[in-house]
Amino acid sequence: MANWLKRILGMEKCYICNNKAVKPRMYINDEGEKVPVCFKCVTYAERRAMKKSSY
Ligand SMILES: [Zn+2]
């Protein structure tokens, strides 16, 4: 399924913990892709110095 479709349907999975991301923040991964990160893993993403992405 296309990423944009998942986003619309609210089926995004957290990039880090792989659980369903509730109200995720978008970050940029090593491949330069936008990835959702759930609020629980935001601190982890910050520690990994992942770039924040605007929606
Ligand atoms: Zn997570």
mmCIF file of the protein (N, C-alpha, C, O) and its ligand, coordinates in Angstrom:
data_MODEL
# 
_entry.id   MODEL 
# 
loop_
_entity.id 
_entity.type 
_entity.pdbx_number_of_molecules 
1 polymer     1 
2 non-polymer 1 
# 
_entity_poly.entity_id                      1 
_entity_poly.type                           'polypeptide(L)' 
_entity_poly.nstd_linkage                   no 
_entity_poly.nstd_monomer                   no 
_entity_poly.pdbx_seq_one_letter_code       MANWLKRILGMEKCYICNNKAVKPRMYINDEGEKVPVCFKCVTYAERRAMKKSSY 
_entity_poly.pdbx_seq_one_letter_code_can   MANWLKRILGMEKCYICNNKAVKPRMYINDEGEKVPVCFKCVTYAERRAMKKSSY 
_entity_poly.pdbx_strand_id                 A 
# 
loop_
_entity_poly_seq.entity_id 
_entity_poly_seq.num 
_entity_poly_seq.mon_id 
_entity_poly_seq.hetero 
1 1  MET n 
1 2  ALA n 
1 3  ASN n 
1 4  TRP n 
1 5  LEU n 
1 6  LYS n 
1 7  ARG n 
1 8  ILE n 
1 9  LEU n 
1 10 GLY n 
1 11 MET n 
1 12 GLU n 
1 13 LYS n 
1 14 CYS n 
1 15 TYR n 
1 16 ILE n 
1 17 CYS n 
1 18 ASN n 
1 19 ASN n 
1 20 LYS n 
1 21 ALA n 
1 22 VAL n 
1 23 LYS n 
1 24 PRO n 
1 25 ARG n 
1 26 MET n 
1 27 TYR n 
1 28 ILE n 
1 29 ASN n 
1 30 ASP n 
1 31 GLU n 
1 32 GLY n 
1 33 GLU n 
1 34 LYS n 
1 35 VAL n 
1 36 PRO n 
1 37 VAL n 
1 38 CYS n 
1 39 PHE n 
1 40 LYS n 
1 41 CYS n 
1 42 VAL n 
1 43 THR n 
1 44 TYR n 
1 45 ALA n 
1 46 GLU n 
1 47 ARG n 
1 48 ARG n 
1 49 ALA n 
1 50 MET n 
1 51 LYS n 
1 52 LYS n 
1 53 SER n 
1 54 SER n 
1 55 TYR n 
# 
loop_
_struct_asym.id 
_struct_asym.entity_id 
A 1 
B 2 
# 
loop_
_chem_comp.id 
_chem_comp.type 
_chem_comp.mon_nstd_flag 
ALA 'L-peptide linking' y 
ARG 'L-peptide linking' y 
ASN 'L-peptide linking' y 
ASP 'L-peptide linking' y 
CYS 'L-peptide linking' y 
GLU 'L-peptide linking' y 
GLY 'peptide linking'   y 
ILE 'L-peptide linking' y 
LEU 'L-peptide linking' y 
LYS 'L-peptide linking' y 
MET 'L-peptide linking' y 
PHE 'L-peptide linking' y 
PRO 'L-peptide linking' y 
SER 'L-peptide linking' y 
THR 'L-peptide linking' y 
TRP 'L-peptide linking' y 
TYR 'L-peptide linking' y 
VAL 'L-peptide linking' y 
ZN  non-polymer         . 
# 
_pdbx_entity_nonpoly.entity_id   2 
_pdbx_entity_nonpoly.name        ? 
_pdbx_entity_nonpoly.comp_id     ZN 
# 
_pdbx_nonpoly_scheme.asym_id         B 
_pdbx_nonpoly_scheme.entity_id       2 
_pdbx_nonpoly_scheme.mon_id          ZN 
_pdbx_nonpoly_scheme.ndb_seq_num     1 
_pdbx_nonpoly_scheme.pdb_seq_num     101 
_pdbx_nonpoly_scheme.auth_seq_num    101 
_pdbx_nonpoly_scheme.pdb_mon_id      ZN 
_pdbx_nonpoly_scheme.auth_mon_id     ZN 
_pdbx_nonpoly_scheme.pdb_strand_id   A 
_pdbx_nonpoly_scheme.pdb_ins_code    . 
# 
loop_
_atom_site.group_PDB 
_atom_site.id 
_atom_site.type_symbol 
_atom_site.label_atom_id 
_atom_site.label_alt_id 
_atom_site.label_comp_id 
_atom_site.label_asym_id 
_atom_site.label_entity_id 
_atom_site.label_seq_id 
_atom_site.pdbx_PDB_ins_code 
_atom_site.Cartn_x 
_atom_site.Cartn_y 
_atom_site.Cartn_z 
_atom_site.occupancy 
_atom_site.B_iso_or_equiv 
_atom_site.pdbx_formal_charge 
_atom_site.auth_seq_id 
_atom_site.auth_comp_id 
_atom_site.auth_asym_id 
_atom_site.auth_atom_id 
_atom_site.pdbx_PDB_model_num 
ATOM   1   N  N  . MET A 1 1  ? 0.841  -1.197 0.000  1.00 0.00 ? 1   MET A N  1 
ATOM   2   C  CA . MET A 1 1  ? 0.000  0.000  0.000  1.00 0.00 ? 1   MET A CA 1 
ATOM   3   C  C  . MET A 1 1  ? 0.873  1.244  0.000  1.00 0.00 ? 1   MET A C  1 
ATOM   4   O  O  . MET A 1 1  ? 1.913  1.281  0.658  1.00 0.00 ? 1   MET A O  1 
ATOM   5   N  N  . ALA A 1 2  ? 0.460  2.234  -0.721 1.00 0.00 ? 2   ALA A N  1 
ATOM   6   C  CA . ALA A 1 2  ? 1.257  3.453  -0.805 1.00 0.00 ? 2   ALA A CA 1 
ATOM   7   C  C  . ALA A 1 2  ? 1.269  4.189  0.535  1.00 0.00 ? 2   ALA A C  1 
ATOM   8   O  O  . ALA A 1 2  ? 0.293  4.172  1.285  1.00 0.00 ? 2   ALA A O  1 
ATOM   9   N  N  . ASN A 1 3  ? 2.388  4.825  0.807  1.00 0.00 ? 3   ASN A N  1 
ATOM   10  C  CA . ASN A 1 3  ? 2.533  5.514  2.086  1.00 0.00 ? 3   ASN A CA 1 
ATOM   11  C  C  . ASN A 1 3  ? 1.471  6.575  2.311  1.00 0.00 ? 3   ASN A C  1 
ATOM   12  O  O  . ASN A 1 3  ? 0.949  6.723  3.416  1.00 0.00 ? 3   ASN A O  1 
ATOM   13  N  N  . TRP A 1 4  ? 1.157  7.310  1.256  1.00 0.00 ? 4   TRP A N  1 
ATOM   14  C  CA . TRP A 1 4  ? 0.175  8.389  1.415  1.00 0.00 ? 4   TRP A CA 1 
ATOM   15  C  C  . TRP A 1 4  ? -1.185 7.820  1.773  1.00 0.00 ? 4   TRP A C  1 
ATOM   16  O  O  . TRP A 1 4  ? -1.949 8.442  2.511  1.00 0.00 ? 4   TRP A O  1 
ATOM   17  N  N  . LEU A 1 5  ? -1.491 6.635  1.250  1.00 0.00 ? 5   LEU A N  1 
ATOM   18  C  CA . LEU A 1 5  ? -2.780 6.007  1.537  1.00 0.00 ? 5   LEU A CA 1 
ATOM   19  C  C  . LEU A 1 5  ? -2.842 5.563  3.002  1.00 0.00 ? 5   LEU A C  1 
ATOM   20  O  O  . LEU A 1 5  ? -3.857 5.737  3.676  1.00 0.00 ? 5   LEU A O  1 
ATOM   21  N  N  . LYS A 1 6  ? -1.743 4.991  3.472  1.00 0.00 ? 6   LYS A N  1 
ATOM   22  C  CA . LYS A 1 6  ? -1.670 4.601  4.880  1.00 0.00 ? 6   LYS A CA 1 
ATOM   23  C  C  . LYS A 1 6  ? -1.895 5.804  5.779  1.00 0.00 ? 6   LYS A C  1 
ATOM   24  O  O  . LYS A 1 6  ? -2.570 5.724  6.805  1.00 0.00 ? 6   LYS A O  1 
ATOM   25  N  N  . ARG A 1 7  ? -1.313 6.917  5.367  1.00 0.00 ? 7   ARG A N  1 
ATOM   26  C  CA . ARG A 1 7  ? -1.413 8.121  6.194  1.00 0.00 ? 7   ARG A CA 1 
ATOM   27  C  C  . ARG A 1 7  ? -2.871 8.563  6.298  1.00 0.00 ? 7   ARG A C  1 
ATOM   28  O  O  . ARG A 1 7  ? -3.355 8.928  7.369  1.00 0.00 ? 7   ARG A O  1 
ATOM   29  N  N  . ILE A 1 8  ? -3.549 8.520  5.165  1.00 0.00 ? 8   ILE A N  1 
ATOM   30  C  CA . ILE A 1 8  ? -4.956 8.941  5.151  1.00 0.00 ? 8   ILE A CA 1 
ATOM   31  C  C  . ILE A 1 8  ? -5.797 8.004  6.011  1.00 0.00 ? 8   ILE A C  1 
ATOM   32  O  O  . ILE A 1 8  ? -6.694 8.449  6.728  1.00 0.00 ? 8   ILE A O  1 
ATOM   33  N  N  . LEU A 1 9  ? -5.509 6.724  5.938  1.00 0.00 ? 9   LEU A N  1 
ATOM   34  C  CA . LEU A 1 9  ? -6.289 5.743  6.680  1.00 0.00 ? 9   LEU A CA 1 
ATOM   35  C  C  . LEU A 1 9  ? -5.852 5.621  8.138  1.00 0.00 ? 9   LEU A C  1 
ATOM   36  O  O  . LEU A 1 9  ? -6.490 4.919  8.923  1.00 0.00 ? 9   LEU A O  1 
ATOM   37  N  N  . GLY A 1 10 ? -4.772 6.300  8.498  1.00 0.00 ? 10  GLY A N  1 
ATOM   38  C  CA . GLY A 1 10 ? -4.319 6.248  9.886  1.00 0.00 ? 10  GLY A CA 1 
ATOM   39  C  C  . GLY A 1 10 ? -3.735 4.903  10.263 1.00 0.00 ? 10  GLY A C  1 
ATOM   40  O  O  . GLY A 1 10 ? -3.868 4.462  11.404 1.00 0.00 ? 10  GLY A O  1 
ATOM   41  N  N  . MET A 1 11 ? -3.086 4.245  9.305  1.00 0.00 ? 11  MET A N  1 
ATOM   42  C  CA . MET A 1 11 ? -2.528 2.918  9.570  1.00 0.00 ? 11  MET A CA 1 
ATOM   43  C  C  . MET A 1 11 ? -1.011 2.946  9.652  1.00 0.00 ? 11  MET A C  1 
ATOM   44  O  O  . MET A 1 11 ? -0.348 1.931  9.438  1.00 0.00 ? 11  MET A O  1 
ATOM   45  N  N  . GLU A 1 12 ? -0.488 4.078  9.953  1.00 0.00 ? 12  GLU A N  1 
ATOM   46  C  CA . GLU A 1 12 ? 0.964  4.185  9.975  1.00 0.00 ? 12  GLU A CA 1 
ATOM   47  C  C  . GLU A 1 12 ? 1.554  3.394  11.139 1.00 0.00 ? 12  GLU A C  1 
ATOM   48  O  O  . GLU A 1 12 ? 0.982  3.332  12.228 1.00 0.00 ? 12  GLU A O  1 
ATOM   49  N  N  . LYS A 1 13 ? 2.694  2.804  10.882 1.00 0.00 ? 13  LYS A N  1 
ATOM   50  C  CA . LYS A 1 13 ? 3.418  2.116  11.941 1.00 0.00 ? 13  LYS A CA 1 
ATOM   51  C  C  . LYS A 1 13 ? 4.642  2.925  12.301 1.00 0.00 ? 13  LYS A C  1 
ATOM   52  O  O  . LYS A 1 13 ? 5.293  3.540  11.456 1.00 0.00 ? 13  LYS A O  1 
ATOM   53  N  N  . CYS A 1 14 ? 4.929  2.901  13.586 1.00 0.00 ? 14  CYS A N  1 
ATOM   54  C  CA . CYS A 1 14 ? 6.100  3.610  14.066 1.00 0.00 ? 14  CYS A CA 1 
ATOM   55  C  C  . CYS A 1 14 ? 7.355  2.998  13.449 1.00 0.00 ? 14  CYS A C  1 
ATOM   56  O  O  . CYS A 1 14 ? 7.512  1.778  13.422 1.00 0.00 ? 14  CYS A O  1 
ATOM   57  N  N  . TYR A 1 15 ? 8.242  3.854  12.956 1.00 0.00 ? 15  TYR A N  1 
ATOM   58  C  CA . TYR A 1 15 ? 9.474  3.414  12.311 1.00 0.00 ? 15  TYR A CA 1 
ATOM   59  C  C  . TYR A 1 15 ? 10.388 2.703  13.299 1.00 0.00 ? 15  TYR A C  1 
ATOM   60  O  O  . TYR A 1 15 ? 11.171 1.836  12.911 1.00 0.00 ? 15  TYR A O  1 
ATOM   61  N  N  . ILE A 1 16 ? 10.293 3.060  14.554 1.00 0.00 ? 16  ILE A N  1 
ATOM   62  C  CA . ILE A 1 16 ? 11.228 2.539  15.551 1.00 0.00 ? 16  ILE A CA 1 
ATOM   63  C  C  . ILE A 1 16 ? 10.675 1.320  16.272 1.00 0.00 ? 16  ILE A C  1 
ATOM   64  O  O  . ILE A 1 16 ? 11.348 0.291  16.312 1.00 0.00 ? 16  ILE A O  1 
ATOM   65  N  N  . CYS A 1 17 ? 9.485  1.391  16.839 1.00 0.00 ? 17  CYS A N  1 
ATOM   66  C  CA . CYS A 1 17 ? 8.961  0.258  17.628 1.00 0.00 ? 17  CYS A CA 1 
ATOM   67  C  C  . CYS A 1 17 ? 8.017  -0.620 16.810 1.00 0.00 ? 17  CYS A C  1 
ATOM   68  O  O  . CYS A 1 17 ? 7.650  -1.708 17.253 1.00 0.00 ? 17  CYS A O  1 
ATOM   69  N  N  . ASN A 1 18 ? 7.624  -0.165 15.631 1.00 0.00 ? 18  ASN A N  1 
ATOM   70  C  CA . ASN A 1 18 ? 6.802  -0.963 14.716 1.00 0.00 ? 18  ASN A CA 1 
ATOM   71  C  C  . ASN A 1 18 ? 5.369  -1.187 15.215 1.00 0.00 ? 18  ASN A C  1 
ATOM   72  O  O  . ASN A 1 18 ? 4.626  -1.973 14.627 1.00 0.00 ? 18  ASN A O  1 
ATOM   73  N  N  . ASN A 1 19 ? 4.992  -0.523 16.263 1.00 0.00 ? 19  ASN A N  1 
ATOM   74  C  CA . ASN A 1 19 ? 3.595  -0.561 16.677 1.00 0.00 ? 19  ASN A CA 1 
ATOM   75  C  C  . ASN A 1 19 ? 2.824  0.503  15.918 1.00 0.00 ? 19  ASN A C  1 
ATOM   76  O  O  . ASN A 1 19 ? 3.416  1.374  15.279 1.00 0.00 ? 19  ASN A O  1 
ATOM   77  N  N  . LYS A 1 20 ? 1.522  0.432  15.990 1.00 0.00 ? 20  LYS A N  1 
ATOM   78  C  CA . LYS A 1 20 ? 0.716  1.457  15.349 1.00 0.00 ? 20  LYS A CA 1 
ATOM   79  C  C  . LYS A 1 20 ? 1.050  2.806  15.974 1.00 0.00 ? 20  LYS A C  1 
ATOM   80  O  O  . LYS A 1 20 ? 0.994  2.980  17.191 1.00 0.00 ? 20  LYS A O  1 
ATOM   81  N  N  . ALA A 1 21 ? 1.392  3.740  15.122 1.00 0.00 ? 21  ALA A N  1 
ATOM   82  C  CA . ALA A 1 21 ? 1.824  5.044  15.606 1.00 0.00 ? 21  ALA A CA 1 
ATOM   83  C  C  . ALA A 1 21 ? 0.609  5.937  15.819 1.00 0.00 ? 21  ALA A C  1 
ATOM   84  O  O  . ALA A 1 21 ? -0.073 6.325  14.870 1.00 0.00 ? 21  ALA A O  1 
ATOM   85  N  N  . VAL A 1 22 ? 0.356  6.252  17.076 1.00 0.00 ? 22  VAL A N  1 
ATOM   86  C  CA . VAL A 1 22 ? -0.744 7.155  17.402 1.00 0.00 ? 22  VAL A CA 1 
ATOM   87  C  C  . VAL A 1 22 ? -0.214 8.582  17.377 1.00 0.00 ? 22  VAL A C  1 
ATOM   88  O  O  . VAL A 1 22 ? 0.760  8.912  18.054 1.00 0.00 ? 22  VAL A O  1 
ATOM   89  N  N  . LYS A 1 23 ? -0.858 9.402  16.601 1.00 0.00 ? 23  LYS A N  1 
ATOM   90  C  CA . LYS A 1 23 ? -0.423 10.796 16.425 1.00 0.00 ? 23  LYS A CA 1 
ATOM   91  C  C  . LYS A 1 23 ? 1.094  10.867 16.216 1.00 0.00 ? 23  LYS A C  1 
ATOM   92  O  O  . LYS A 1 23 ? 1.802  11.483 17.012 1.00 0.00 ? 23  LYS A O  1 
ATOM   93  N  N  . PRO A 1 24 ? 1.583  10.248 15.163 1.00 0.00 ? 24  PRO A N  1 
ATOM   94  C  CA . PRO A 1 24 ? 3.032  10.203 14.965 1.00 0.00 ? 24  PRO A CA 1 
ATOM   95  C  C  . PRO A 1 24 ? 3.602  11.549 14.557 1.00 0.00 ? 24  PRO A C  1 
ATOM   96  O  O  . PRO A 1 24 ? 2.914  12.397 13.989 1.00 0.00 ? 24  PRO A O  1 
ATOM   97  N  N  . ARG A 1 25 ? 4.858  11.715 14.857 1.00 0.00 ? 25  ARG A N  1 
ATOM   98  C  CA . ARG A 1 25 ? 5.617  12.827 14.291 1.00 0.00 ? 25  ARG A CA 1 
ATOM   99  C  C  . ARG A 1 25 ? 6.404  12.273 13.128 1.00 0.00 ? 25  ARG A C  1 
ATOM   100 O  O  . ARG A 1 25 ? 6.827  11.117 13.147 1.00 0.00 ? 25  ARG A O  1 
ATOM   101 N  N  . MET A 1 26 ? 6.598  13.089 12.122 1.00 0.00 ? 26  MET A N  1 
ATOM   102 C  CA . MET A 1 26 ? 7.317  12.626 10.947 1.00 0.00 ? 26  MET A CA 1 
ATOM   103 C  C  . MET A 1 26 ? 8.792  12.984 11.076 1.00 0.00 ? 26  MET A C  1 
ATOM   104 O  O  . MET A 1 26 ? 9.164  14.111 11.402 1.00 0.00 ? 26  MET A O  1 
ATOM   105 N  N  . TYR A 1 27 ? 9.609  11.977 10.807 1.00 0.00 ? 27  TYR A N  1 
ATOM   106 C  CA . TYR A 1 27 ? 11.057 12.184 10.803 1.00 0.00 ? 27  TYR A CA 1 
ATOM   107 C  C  . TYR A 1 27 ? 11.610 11.717 9.469  1.00 0.00 ? 27  TYR A C  1 
ATOM   108 O  O  . TYR A 1 27 ? 10.925 11.045 8.698  1.00 0.00 ? 27  TYR A O  1 
ATOM   109 N  N  . ILE A 1 28 ? 12.848 12.079 9.207  1.00 0.00 ? 28  ILE A N  1 
ATOM   110 C  CA . ILE A 1 28 ? 13.519 11.657 7.979  1.00 0.00 ? 28  ILE A CA 1 
ATOM   111 C  C  . ILE A 1 28 ? 14.522 10.564 8.341  1.00 0.00 ? 28  ILE A C  1 
ATOM   112 O  O  . ILE A 1 28 ? 15.389 10.768 9.191  1.00 0.00 ? 28  ILE A O  1 
ATOM   113 N  N  . ASN A 1 29 ? 14.402 9.411  7.696  1.00 0.00 ? 29  ASN A N  1 
ATOM   114 C  CA . ASN A 1 29 ? 15.337 8.327  8.009  1.00 0.00 ? 29  ASN A CA 1 
ATOM   115 C  C  . ASN A 1 29 ? 16.618 8.447  7.177  1.00 0.00 ? 29  ASN A C  1 
ATOM   116 O  O  . ASN A 1 29 ? 16.812 9.416  6.442  1.00 0.00 ? 29  ASN A O  1 
ATOM   117 N  N  . ASP A 1 30 ? 17.475 7.451  7.310  1.00 0.00 ? 30  ASP A N  1 
ATOM   118 C  CA . ASP A 1 30 ? 18.779 7.497  6.636  1.00 0.00 ? 30  ASP A CA 1 
ATOM   119 C  C  . ASP A 1 30 ? 18.651 7.528  5.122  1.00 0.00 ? 30  ASP A C  1 
ATOM   120 O  O  . ASP A 1 30 ? 19.536 8.029  4.428  1.00 0.00 ? 30  ASP A O  1 
ATOM   121 N  N  . GLU A 1 31 ? 17.547 6.992  4.610  1.00 0.00 ? 31  GLU A N  1 
ATOM   122 C  CA . GLU A 1 31 ? 17.338 6.990  3.156  1.00 0.00 ? 31  GLU A CA 1 
ATOM   123 C  C  . GLU A 1 31 ? 16.653 8.267  2.663  1.00 0.00 ? 31  GLU A C  1 
ATOM   124 O  O  . GLU A 1 31 ? 16.348 8.399  1.478  1.00 0.00 ? 31  GLU A O  1 
ATOM   125 N  N  . GLY A 1 32 ? 16.418 9.192  3.573  1.00 0.00 ? 32  GLY A N  1 
ATOM   126 C  CA . GLY A 1 32 ? 15.787 10.442 3.180  1.00 0.00 ? 32  GLY A CA 1 
ATOM   127 C  C  . GLY A 1 32 ? 14.281 10.330 3.009  1.00 0.00 ? 32  GLY A C  1 
ATOM   128 O  O  . GLY A 1 32 ? 13.652 11.181 2.379  1.00 0.00 ? 32  GLY A O  1 
ATOM   129 N  N  . GLU A 1 33 ? 13.704 9.262  3.579  1.00 0.00 ? 33  GLU A N  1 
ATOM   130 C  CA . GLU A 1 33 ? 12.256 9.080  3.486  1.00 0.00 ? 33  GLU A CA 1 
ATOM   131 C  C  . GLU A 1 33 ? 11.582 9.607  4.749  1.00 0.00 ? 33  GLU A C  1 
ATOM   132 O  O  . GLU A 1 33 ? 12.153 9.583  5.840  1.00 0.00 ? 33  GLU A O  1 
ATOM   133 N  N  . LYS A 1 34 ? 10.358 10.080 4.570  1.00 0.00 ? 34  LYS A N  1 
ATOM   134 C  CA . LYS A 1 34 ? 9.563  10.474 5.727  1.00 0.00 ? 34  LYS A CA 1 
ATOM   135 C  C  . LYS A 1 34 ? 9.072  9.229  6.439  1.00 0.00 ? 34  LYS A C  1 
ATOM   136 O  O  . LYS A 1 34 ? 8.496  8.341  5.811  1.00 0.00 ? 34  LYS A O  1 
ATOM   137 N  N  . VAL A 1 35 ? 9.290  9.156  7.721  1.00 0.00 ? 35  VAL A N  1 
ATOM   138 C  CA . VAL A 1 35 ? 8.835  8.005  8.484  1.00 0.00 ? 35  VAL A CA 1 
ATOM   139 C  C  . VAL A 1 35 ? 8.101  8.481  9.732  1.00 0.00 ? 35  VAL A C  1 
ATOM   140 O  O  . VAL A 1 35 ? 8.499  9.468  10.350 1.00 0.00 ? 35  VAL A O  1 
ATOM   141 N  N  . PRO A 1 36 ? 7.024  7.779  10.104 1.00 0.00 ? 36  PRO A N  1 
ATOM   142 C  CA . PRO A 1 36 ? 6.297  8.144  11.316 1.00 0.00 ? 36  PRO A CA 1 
ATOM   143 C  C  . PRO A 1 36 ? 6.987  7.599  12.557 1.00 0.00 ? 36  PRO A C  1 
ATOM   144 O  O  . PRO A 1 36 ? 7.479  6.471  12.556 1.00 0.00 ? 36  PRO A O  1 
ATOM   145 N  N  . VAL A 1 37 ? 7.022  8.396  13.605 1.00 0.00 ? 37  VAL A N  1 
ATOM   146 C  CA . VAL A 1 37 ? 7.577  7.968  14.889 1.00 0.00 ? 37  VAL A CA 1 
ATOM   147 C  C  . VAL A 1 37 ? 6.540  8.277  15.959 1.00 0.00 ? 37  VAL A C  1 
ATOM   148 O  O  . VAL A 1 37 ? 6.098  9.419  16.082 1.00 0.00 ? 37  VAL A O  1 
ATOM   149 N  N  . CYS A 1 38 ? 6.152  7.278  16.727 1.00 0.00 ? 38  CYS A N  1 
ATOM   150 C  CA . CYS A 1 38 ? 5.130  7.502  17.749 1.00 0.00 ? 38  CYS A CA 1 
ATOM   151 C  C  . CYS A 1 38 ? 5.710  8.346  18.882 1.00 0.00 ? 38  CYS A C  1 
ATOM   152 O  O  . CYS A 1 38 ? 6.925  8.487  19.019 1.00 0.00 ? 38  CYS A O  1 
ATOM   153 N  N  . PHE A 1 39 ? 4.804  8.902  19.689 1.00 0.00 ? 39  PHE A N  1 
ATOM   154 C  CA . PHE A 1 39 ? 5.258  9.846  20.719 1.00 0.00 ? 39  PHE A CA 1 
ATOM   155 C  C  . PHE A 1 39 ? 6.197  9.187  21.716 1.00 0.00 ? 39  PHE A C  1 
ATOM   156 O  O  . PHE A 1 39 ? 7.043  9.857  22.309 1.00 0.00 ? 39  PHE A O  1 
ATOM   157 N  N  . LYS A 1 40 ? 6.055  7.863  21.908 1.00 0.00 ? 40  LYS A N  1 
ATOM   158 C  CA . LYS A 1 40 ? 6.920  7.166  22.858 1.00 0.00 ? 40  LYS A CA 1 
ATOM   159 C  C  . LYS A 1 40 ? 8.364  7.097  22.367 1.00 0.00 ? 40  LYS A C  1 
ATOM   160 O  O  . LYS A 1 40 ? 9.304  7.062  23.161 1.00 0.00 ? 40  LYS A O  1 
ATOM   161 N  N  . CYS A 1 41 ? 8.522  7.077  21.035 1.00 0.00 ? 41  CYS A N  1 
ATOM   162 C  CA . CYS A 1 41 ? 9.851  6.893  20.463 1.00 0.00 ? 41  CYS A CA 1 
ATOM   163 C  C  . CYS A 1 41 ? 10.489 8.198  19.998 1.00 0.00 ? 41  CYS A C  1 
ATOM   164 O  O  . CYS A 1 41 ? 11.589 8.196  19.446 1.00 0.00 ? 41  CYS A O  1 
ATOM   165 N  N  . VAL A 1 42 ? 9.799  9.302  20.221 1.00 0.00 ? 42  VAL A N  1 
ATOM   166 C  CA . VAL A 1 42 ? 10.347 10.583 19.784 1.00 0.00 ? 42  VAL A CA 1 
ATOM   167 C  C  . VAL A 1 42 ? 11.692 10.865 20.444 1.00 0.00 ? 42  VAL A C  1 
ATOM   168 O  O  . VAL A 1 42 ? 12.610 11.380 19.806 1.00 0.00 ? 42  VAL A O  1 
ATOM   169 N  N  . THR A 1 43 ? 11.801 10.519 21.738 1.00 0.00 ? 43  THR A N  1 
ATOM   170 C  CA . THR A 1 43 ? 13.072 10.761 22.431 1.00 0.00 ? 43  THR A CA 1 
ATOM   171 C  C  . THR A 1 43 ? 14.196 9.939  21.806 1.00 0.00 ? 43  THR A C  1 
ATOM   172 O  O  . THR A 1 43 ? 15.333 10.397 21.699 1.00 0.00 ? 43  THR A O  1 
ATOM   173 N  N  . TYR A 1 44 ? 13.855 8.711  21.394 1.00 0.00 ? 44  TYR A N  1 
ATOM   174 C  CA . TYR A 1 44 ? 14.841 7.855  20.729 1.00 0.00 ? 44  TYR A CA 1 
ATOM   175 C  C  . TYR A 1 44 ? 15.278 8.467  19.401 1.00 0.00 ? 44  TYR A C  1 
ATOM   176 O  O  . TYR A 1 44 ? 16.463 8.497  19.069 1.00 0.00 ? 44  TYR A O  1 
ATOM   177 N  N  . ALA A 1 45 ? 14.289 8.955  18.652 1.00 0.00 ? 45  ALA A N  1 
ATOM   178 C  CA . ALA A 1 45 ? 14.598 9.588  17.369 1.00 0.00 ? 45  ALA A CA 1 
ATOM   179 C  C  . ALA A 1 45 ? 15.481 10.814 17.562 1.00 0.00 ? 45  ALA A C  1 
ATOM   180 O  O  . ALA A 1 45 ? 16.404 11.063 16.787 1.00 0.00 ? 45  ALA A O  1 
ATOM   181 N  N  . GLU A 1 46 ? 15.178 11.572 18.610 1.00 0.00 ? 46  GLU A N  1 
ATOM   182 C  CA . GLU A 1 46 ? 15.986 12.759 18.894 1.00 0.00 ? 46  GLU A CA 1 
ATOM   183 C  C  . GLU A 1 46 ? 17.421 12.362 19.237 1.00 0.00 ? 46  GLU A C  1 
ATOM   184 O  O  . GLU A 1 46 ? 18.375 13.021 18.825 1.00 0.00 ? 46  GLU A O  1 
ATOM   185 N  N  . ARG A 1 47 ? 17.558 11.276 19.999 1.00 0.00 ? 47  ARG A N  1 
ATOM   186 C  CA . ARG A 1 47 ? 18.889 10.814 20.385 1.00 0.00 ? 47  ARG A CA 1 
ATOM   187 C  C  . ARG A 1 47 ? 19.678 10.365 19.167 1.00 0.00 ? 47  ARG A C  1 
ATOM   188 O  O  . ARG A 1 47 ? 20.894 10.546 19.099 1.00 0.00 ? 47  ARG A O  1 
ATOM   189 N  N  . ARG A 1 48 ? 18.969 9.773  18.197 1.00 0.00 ? 48  ARG A N  1 
ATOM   190 C  CA . ARG A 1 48 ? 19.633 9.350  16.967 1.00 0.00 ? 48  ARG A CA 1 
ATOM   191 C  C  . ARG A 1 48 ? 19.846 10.499 16.003 1.00 0.00 ? 48  ARG A C  1 
ATOM   192 O  O  . ARG A 1 48 ? 20.356 10.316 14.898 1.00 0.00 ? 48  ARG A O  1 
ATOM   193 N  N  . ALA A 1 49 ? 19.444 11.699 16.440 1.00 0.00 ? 49  ALA A N  1 
ATOM   194 C  CA . ALA A 1 49 ? 19.615 12.918 15.649 1.00 0.00 ? 49  ALA A CA 1 
ATOM   195 C  C  . ALA A 1 49 ? 18.916 12.798 14.290 1.00 0.00 ? 49  ALA A C  1 
ATOM   196 O  O  . ALA A 1 49 ? 19.423 13.270 13.273 1.00 0.00 ? 49  ALA A O  1 
ATOM   197 N  N  . MET A 1 50 ? 17.763 12.168 14.295 1.00 0.00 ? 50  MET A N  1 
ATOM   198 C  CA . MET A 1 50 ? 16.976 12.109 13.066 1.00 0.00 ? 50  MET A CA 1 
ATOM   199 C  C  . MET A 1 50 ? 16.376 13.494 12.816 1.00 0.00 ? 50  MET A C  1 
ATOM   200 O  O  . MET A 1 50 ? 16.008 14.216 13.742 1.00 0.00 ? 50  MET A O  1 
ATOM   201 N  N  . LYS A 1 51 ? 16.295 13.828 11.545 1.00 0.00 ? 51  LYS A N  1 
ATOM   202 C  CA . LYS A 1 51 ? 15.743 15.147 11.209 1.00 0.00 ? 51  LYS A CA 1 
ATOM   203 C  C  . LYS A 1 51 ? 14.226 15.123 11.310 1.00 0.00 ? 51  LYS A C  1 
ATOM   204 O  O  . LYS A 1 51 ? 13.579 14.156 10.907 1.00 0.00 ? 51  LYS A O  1 
ATOM   205 N  N  . LYS A 1 52 ? 13.677 16.180 11.844 1.00 0.00 ? 52  LYS A N  1 
ATOM   206 C  CA . LYS A 1 52 ? 12.224 16.310 11.865 1.00 0.00 ? 52  LYS A CA 1 
ATOM   207 C  C  . LYS A 1 52 ? 11.727 16.706 10.489 1.00 0.00 ? 52  LYS A C  1 
ATOM   208 O  O  . LYS A 1 52 ? 12.379 17.451 9.757  1.00 0.00 ? 52  LYS A O  1 
ATOM   209 N  N  . SER A 1 53 ? 10.548 16.186 10.158 1.00 0.00 ? 53  SER A N  1 
ATOM   210 C  CA . SER A 1 53 ? 9.930  16.556 8.902  1.00 0.00 ? 53  SER A CA 1 
ATOM   211 C  C  . SER A 1 53 ? 8.611  17.251 9.183  1.00 0.00 ? 53  SER A C  1 
ATOM   212 O  O  . SER A 1 53 ? 7.844  16.836 10.051 1.00 0.00 ? 53  SER A O  1 
ATOM   213 N  N  . SER A 1 54 ? 8.364  18.302 8.442  1.00 0.00 ? 54  SER A N  1 
ATOM   214 C  CA . SER A 1 54 ? 7.048  18.921 8.579  1.00 0.00 ? 54  SER A CA 1 
ATOM   215 C  C  . SER A 1 54 ? 6.036  18.082 7.809  1.00 0.00 ? 54  SER A C  1 
ATOM   216 O  O  . SER A 1 54 ? 6.387  17.434 6.823  1.00 0.00 ? 54  SER A O  1 
ATOM   217 N  N  . TYR A 1 55 ? 4.815  18.092 8.241  1.00 0.00 ? 55  TYR A N  1 
ATOM   218 C  CA . TYR A 1 55 ? 3.801  17.244 7.621  1.00 0.00 ? 55  TYR A CA 1 
ATOM   219 C  C  . TYR A 1 55 ? 3.525  17.611 6.174  1.00 0.00 ? 55  TYR A C  1 
ATOM   220 O  O  . TYR A 1 55 ? 2.691  16.978 5.525  1.00 0.00 ? 55  TYR A O  1 
HETATM 221 ZN ZN . ZN  B 2 .  ? 7.284  3.904  18.499 1.00 0.00 2 101 ZN  A ZN 1 
# 
